[in-house]
Amino acid sequence: MFVVTVHFKVRSGHEEGFRAAILDQACNSLRLEPECRQFDVCRKPENGAEVFLYEVYSDAAAFDAHQKTDHFAGFGARVAHMVEKKKVQTWERVGGVGVV
């Protein structure tokens, strides 16, 4: 499995708008992309401006395909002005339970 983590720092005053957009993105990814196996959206309880994504794809090609979808492009355009900082990392899942 191919894992992607994304750390966002959301601009002050845009936390709720970003939250709505990222939840839409997560739902679209899971619904429209069979190779997207998991898409978790997390935020720090004490600081809603810090958001963490944990995404699982069948393989790197599935993630590449994800980045070419219309909903990915739409999400990027929708939140560009809301994001102060973004860090993307990729991982290889080597074990564990819970992912189908």
C-alpha positions in Angstrom: 0.0 0.0 0.0 1.1 3.6 -0.8 0.5 6.1 2.0 0.3 9.9 1.7 0.4 12.3 4.7 -0.3 15.9 4.3 0.1 18.6 7.0 -1.8 21.9 6.4 -1.5 25.1 8.3 -4.8 27.0 7.5 -4.9 30.8 7.5 -6.7 32.4 10.4 -10.4 32.8 9.8 -10.5 30.1 7.1 -10.7 27.0 9.4 -14.4 26.2 8.8 -14.3 26.8 5.1 -11.2 24.6 4.8 -12.8 21.9 6.9 -15.9 21.8 4.6 -13.6 21.7 1.5 -11.4 18.9 2.8 -14.3 16.8 4.0 -15.8 17.1 0.5 -12.4 16.1 -1.0 -12.2 13.1 1.3 -15.7 11.9 0.3 -15.1 12.4 -3.4 -11.8 10.6 -3.3 -13.3 7.6 -1.5 -16.4 7.6 -3.7 -14.9 8.2 -7.1 -11.5 6.4 -6.8 -11.6 2.7 -6.2 -7.9 2.6 -5.5 -8.2 5.2 -2.7 -8.6 2.9 0.3 -8.6 5.4 3.2 -8.8 9.1 3.5 -8.7 10.4 7.1 -9.0 14.1 8.0 -7.6 15.0 11.4 -7.1 18.3 13.2 -5.6 19.3 16.5 -8.3 19.8 19.1 -6.6 22.9 20.5 -5.8 24.4 17.1 -8.2 23.9 14.2 -5.7 25.6 11.9 -3.5 22.5 11.9 -4.9 19.7 9.7 -3.4 16.3 9.0 -4.5 13.9 6.2 -3.7 10.2 6.1 -4.5 8.7 2.7 -4.0 5.1 1.6 -3.8 4.1 -2.1 -3.3 0.7 -3.7 0.0 1.9 -5.2 1.9 5.0 -6.3 0.1 4.9 -9.7 -3.3 5.2 -7.9 -2.0 8.3 -6.1 -0.7 9.8 -9.4 -4.2 9.2 -10.9 -5.8 10.9 -7.8 -3.7 14.0 -8.5 -5.1 14.2 -12.1 -8.8 14.1 -11.1 -11.2 17.0 -11.5 -12.1 16.9 -7.9 -8.4 17.2 -6.9 -8.0 20.2 -9.1 -11.2 21.8 -7.8 -10.2 21.3 -4.2 -6.8 23.0 -4.9 -8.5 26.0 -6.5 -11.1 26.2 -3.7 -8.6 26.3 -0.9 -5.5 28.0 -2.4 -6.2 31.2 -0.6 -6.9 29.4 2.7 -3.6 27.6 3.0 -0.6 29.1 4.7 1.6 26.0 4.5 1.4 22.5 3.1 3.8 19.6 3.5 3.2 16.3 1.6 5.1 13.1 2.4 4.8 9.6 0.9 5.3 6.3 2.6 5.2 2.6 2.0 2.9 0.7 4.3 4.8 -2.4 5.6 2.2 -3.9 8.0 -0.7 -3.4 10.3 -4.4 -4.0 10.4 -7.4 -2.0 9.5 -6.8 -1.2 5.8 -8.8 -3.3 3.3 
